[in-house]
Amino acid sequence: MDKLAEIMAHKRREITGIIRPVFEEELVGLNDSLPPVPSFAQALRHPSGKLAVIAEIKRRSPSAGDIAAGASALAQAQRYLAAKASALSILTDQHYFGGHLDDLEEVTTHFQTTTARLPCLRKDFMLHPVQVLEAREAGASAILIIVRALEDAEIDSLHRAAKAAGLDALFEIHDEADLERAVRHHAAIIGVNNRDLAVFKTDLGLSERLIPQFPRDVIAVSESGILTGRDAARVHAAGAQAILVGEALMRAKDPAELIHEFNVA
């Protein structure tokens, strides 16, 4: 079994106890009853064409092991906010990535008390609308949909739930077949994961190959393997409007310096 299949199998077991019917009317009502969240999609569109940076909070990963074990999600979010990141990605998977839904809620709750706030992506292995409900309750602005990990019916269900809850959806792809499916599901934001989650091999050439094939109105994101300004410039030249960076920023002594390096790419 490849690693992504292993993770998805674990996630299916993990959420068994919380699965219940979730109707679009419930999600619409939830969205109406909660404070509005900033737009994730809008944060990735810079009129100047500047590369947007989605800064990720990630304590560990199956490929890298411990990255910043015990790191405070709120403290890291504050560092990213001060560094002028465009948006945040917050890992909420505990078993493989050391995150928790409480991390997302802690960050978004704090942002509500400040004049400056960033849209937050719930970065997790999404399978069921109940996870979308959790994301909206925790203050997320967007969810992740990993195309190759899901059946078409699951993708449709998650996308519909996200729209009903007022959330954007980042469709993550790895090859042309994934791209075709994402477009078929009317994805507005598509991210190329340069890391093959089956074997955890990274290749920025995937962004260079796939992003030029995106529909012109889709927001293009390059994810994983971006460590330097040169890497950022490379995917920006291929058409990426935003990059998602976790490990490099979590390890950086000064995230602001690295984000500035990305921004001028």
Secondary structure, 3 states (H helix, E strand, C coil): CCHHHHHHHHHHHHCHHHCCCCCHHHHHHHHHHCCCCCCHHHHCCCCCCCCEEEEEECCEECCCEECCCCCCHHHHHHHHHHCCCCEEEEECCCCCCCCCHHHHHHHHHHHCCCCCCCCEEEECCCCCHHHHHHHHHCCCCEEEEEHHHCCHHHHHHHHHHHHHCCCEEEEEECCHHHHHHHHHCCCCEEEEECEECCCCEECCHHHHHHHHHCCCCCEEEEECCCCCHHHHHHHHHCCCCEEEECHHHHHCCCHHHHHHHHHCC
